[in-house]
Amino acid sequence: MKWIGAIMILFTCTWVGIDIARNYTKRPKQIRELLQALQIMEAEIVYAQEPIYRVLAYVSKQLSAPVSYIFHDLSEQLMIGDTSLQSLWEDVVSKQWRQTAMKAKEREIVLQFGQSLGLHNIEQQQKQIQLAKVHLQHELEAALEDEKRFSGMFRTLGVLSGLLFVLIFI
C-alpha cells in the first residue's frame, strides 16, 4: 500500500512540474499568434479596408484556441451589441485572458492597442498596429528566454520534489 501511495505522490509532483513547464512553452506560441493576428489585421484594415467586425471574424478563423476565442467573441459582440469597440475589447480580453498562458504585460499591450482601434484614420491605425507588434516582439523574446530557463527546470523540479516526498514518507 505504501508503494502505491509513493507512486501516486511521484506521479502527481511530476505532473505538476510538467504542467508548469507547459505554460512556459505555450506562452511564446500564443504571443506569436497575437503577432500573426496583428499582421492579418493590418493587411485587412489598411489594404482591404474591411469593417472591423469582419476583420475580427477573419482573424479568429486564422488562429488557434485560446487566442482565437478573443477575436471570435469580439466579432460576435460587435455584430449583436451597440456597445463601443473599446469597452467590448476590454471586457472580452479580460474574460478570455484567463484561458491563455500569457502574462499581464502582454495583456496590457493588447488592451492599449484595443483602446486605439477604430479611432484613427488608416495611416494612424497602421502605426498603432506597428507599435503593438514591436512591444509584443519584445515580450516574445522575453518569453523565449523564460521558456529556455524555466521549462526544463520545472520538469526536473517536479520529479525531484516527488522523489523527496516519497523518501520523506517512506
Secondary structure, 3 states (H helix, E strand, C coil): CHHHHHHHHHHHHHHHHHHHHHHHHHHHHHHHHHHHHHHHHHHHHHHHCCCHHHHHHHHHHHCCCCHHHHHHHHHHHHHHCCCCHHHHHHHHHHHHHHHCCCCHHHHHHHHHHHHHCCCCCHHHHHHHHHHHHHHHHHHHHHHHHHHHHHHHHHHHHHHHHHHHHHHHHC
